[in-house]
Amino acid sequence: MNDPLGLLPFALASGGGTINGMPAEQAVAAGVTLLQRCAPLVRALAGRRAAILMPGGPAFLTALAATEGRAAVLINALASPPEIAHQIADADVGAVFTLSALAAGIPAHVLRVELDDLPRSARVTADGQTREVDLGSHFAIRLEGEIGAEGRDEEAAIVYTSAMEGTSLGAILTHRNLLGNARAAVKLAHLTSDDRMLAPLPWSHLFGLMATGAAPLLAGAAVMAPDRFSPSLTLESLEKDGVTILAGVPRVFRSLLAALEKRQTPLRAPALRLCICGGAPMEEELQTRWYEAVGVELRQGYGLTEAGPMSLFNSPEYPNHRGTLGLPFPGVEVTIRDVDTGLPCPDGVEGEICIRGDNVSPGYVGGAVGLERRDGWLRSGDRGVRTSDGYFTFRGFIKRMFTRDGYNVYPAELERVLRQLHGVKNVRVSGVRSDKRENDIRVEVTGDVTEEDIRGWCASQLAAYKQPSEVVVSGA
C-alpha cells in the first residue's frame, strides 16, 4: 500500500487541526520542505532511523514529517546524556530533531536539526558545520489519498521501555498500530473539529502523543501543547481558552486539585466536557475529588507502549465506572489469563491482562525480547480482573516495576547503573508510597561510597524522573 495518508504525519495533516494555532498541514509542509532543501539530512537518514528530542508542539509534527517515513525514536526530554546515547546507538539513528535548549545532550557525531525557528527555518549541524535551511513560504501541502486509509505496516515510532532486565528496549510501533489506535480514540472520546484539547503531557510519552496529539488532530480539533506543565497556567487556560478536553497522568490532576485548594476559588470552565487520565494507576478517591471540585467526570483508561498504547477506556458514551479501566477499544481484544497456565480466567478471578489486535507492536529493536507473547496474546505483566459486565480493574504489577509521575521505573535498570559506580558492592532499588506522586524511589547500597557519590552518579546517568528520593548507604 503506497497511499501517503497511510503515514502518520500526513494522516494527521489531512484532518485540518491546529497545534498552538499553527495548522497541522503547515507543520507537515515545513518537514517536507526541510527534506527537499537539506541534502545532508537526506544522506544521514539513508538506511537509518531518526530521533525526536523535544516537547509536544508544531515542531514535533514537523520532525515526524521530515523523517521521510522512517521510524522516529521518541526520546524523553528528561533523559540523561548516557540514556540518549544508548537509544541513538541501539536504534542506529542518523539524525536527531530537537530544540537548541536540548541539543547539548546529543552526541556530537550525530547530525542534529534544531527547529526553534519553525516554520521559517531550521538549523542543521553536521560534521561540526552549522547551516540555516530556509523553509520558505510553504504554508500547505497537497495531500492526495484516501481519508481514513489504513496505516502502513512500516515502522513509525520507537519508544524505549521494558527495562525489566536492566537495559531499556526499543518498542517498535507501525503506522498501522498508531493510526488505528488514534482513530479508535476519536470514536470513543467523540472528538470533533469543535474540540480544544489541552495537552500538558510530553509527546515522547506515547499516551501523550496519541491521546493529546494524534487523535484530536485526526478529528480536526485545536491542540494546545505547552512547553511544560504548570498547574496555575493550566487552570487559567481551562477558564479562558475554551478548553473542552484535558488529558493527563494522575499527577496532573492531583496538582490541579492542590492549586485549586490553594487559590480557594472554584474552577469556572464551562466548555470542559471530558477529562482523561492514563499512564499510571489512579485511585478512585482522586476521581471522586475531581468530580466534586470540577463537576466533570475523570475517566480512566489503560494501555502500554507495546499496545500502541491505548487498550481500555471509560468512554463518555456510558456512565463513568470509577475505579475501573473501562472497556476495550474498537478492534482491540483484552482478556484476563492465568499467569502460569495462560488459560482464560472466569469473570471476577484475578489474572494477567493480555491484549491482541492491530494496536500491538511487532517487536523490539534488534529482535530483543521484552514483554512475552503467548498464543498470540501480548502479556502485559499487569494483574487485573474482568467483571461480568465487561469492565476491567487494575490489581497491581506482576513485572518488577512501578510508576512515577506517569513514567515507568524499572528497579533492575537503576541497579545495573549503580553497580557501575566504583565502590558499590550491592544495591537494591524499590518504590515507596508518596503523598505527592505515585511513588518515590528508595536506593539501598552496600559499599565504600557516600550518599553524595550515589546522588551525583544518578544525576549524571539517569533521567530526572529516575532520581532517588531516599538513599541509604551501609559499609561493606
Secondary structure, 3 states (H helix, E strand, C coil): CCCHHHCHHHHHHHCCCEECCEEHHHHHHHHHHHHHHCHHHHHHHCCCEEEEECCCCHHHHHHHHCCCCCCEEECCCCCCHHHHHHHHHHCCEEEEEECHHHHHHCCCCCEEEECCCCCCEEEEEECCEEEEEECCCCCCCCCCCCCCCCCCCCEEEEEEECCCCCCCEEEEEEHHHHHHHHHHHHHHHCCCCCCEEECCCCCCCHHHHHHHHHHHHHCCCEEECCCCCCHHHHHHHHHHCCCCEEEECHHHHHHHHHHHHHHCCCCCCCCCCEEEECCCCCCHHHHHHHHHHHCCCEEEEEECHHHCCEEEECCCCCCCCCCCCEEECCCEEEEEECCCCCCECCCCCCEEEEEEECCCCCEEHHHCCCCCEECCEEEEEEEEEECCCCCEEEEEECCCCEEECCEEECHHHHHHHHHCCCCEEEEEEEEECCCCCCCEEEEEEEECCCHHHHHHHHHHHCCHHHCCCEEEEECC
